[in-house]
Amino acid sequence: MSDQVSKSLHARAQARIPGGVNSPVRAFRAVGGDPVYIARGEGPYLYGADGARYIDYVGSWGPMVLGHANPAITRAITDAAALGTSFGAPTEREVLFAEALCETVPGVEMVRLCSSGTEACMSALRLARGFTGREKIIKFEGCYHGHADFLLVKAGSGLATMGVPDSAGVPASVAANTLTARFNDLASVEALFAAHPDSVAAIIVEPVVGNMGCVAPREGFLAGLRALATRHGALLVIDEVMTGFRLGRSGASGRYGVVGDLITMGKIVGGGLPLAAFGGRRDVMERLAPLGPVYQAGTLSGNPVATAAGLAMLEQLTPGVYAALEDIGAALEAGFREAAAAAKVRVCVQRVGAMWTLFFGVDAVTDWQSASASDTARFATWHRAMLARGVYLPPSQYEAAFHGVLHDATVVAETLRAAREAMAEVAAR
Ligand code: HOZ
């Protein structure tokens, strides 16, 4: 598909926006070619600026579990916007939203709304530091929790994609308080606690990693983190920005039966608008200003239009949605495996519910070491071959793909037809 409109828009964008994009992974640098400029979305489809239709497996990097332009969400947004778009003062919808999150997400007794996953993680960790009086944070290599300075250490997502896991501009003194462990390796976490006694405020973890591609926790890993955090007087912060309301109504916490002290949420909770949240234990949350000394704020936090979209999203997330997501995921997974086997392409298909990744050239991915061994050149060929056949995948080996409930049998069949041809193209390279 040659998209001259996108090409020309991208040339103009690059003159005025660094790299032509407002978030680095959108630039398609890891897969070659120009990004597709999107004119509109409808259900499981995106339509490019030149009118071409794509089956969308990026889903705005997670939120579009009900598809694009969901009628109830669109109605809620327009109704709310007609009453005013921002007040910087409390509204009833914030209360309803907070109540809904507390009723649904394990461990959430109180919640504070903000506007992005970055803010949610940054604020939750400030709170953890304020609550414990400790400074160090343990994160996992290849995990990504937004772009706050102290979290850009051995980070996944766009940093892993560009091969620069640490960012310039982060003071060494700030990064020094971030300790990194190996995902799925409890011994590496224990070693950090042993080396830094009484100084770790929190462990933060993506319970199912999406930011090095999709990587599931080993049996017992999350429970082990829970036990280690408790034993060492640190808080467990579960980053459910990607997994929240995707891996079930109660997120990964519910799916794996682990309760964090703090939980961060974003993406799906906002119904596609800028809304995120962090919440957890009442005694911890009560340390936030104005009740406590830990400051956190935002003009657009709890925005009336965003909470309207979020509530309209949450109302539609029934058990039937999750059953459908699981069935669609299973069909895609089986089809991708068959396509790879038929073309004799070495690939490992990893999926948890409605998030998945095809890692090329490896047999299993359990942590950043194994993820980074994958064949990114083959991934790039696969990406381009799928895009040429109208299937829009995340433009990086190190980003999970997401399907929604509207990726029905017809859409899956079309995807798998493209996959069989694309795998043959990968094999031929
Ligand atoms: N951080 C997002 C993926 N892990 C990418 C956001 C974007 O580029 O829109």
Residues whose N, C-alpha, C, O or C-beta is under 5 A from the ligand:
A	BS01	HOZ	S23 V25 R26 W61 S157
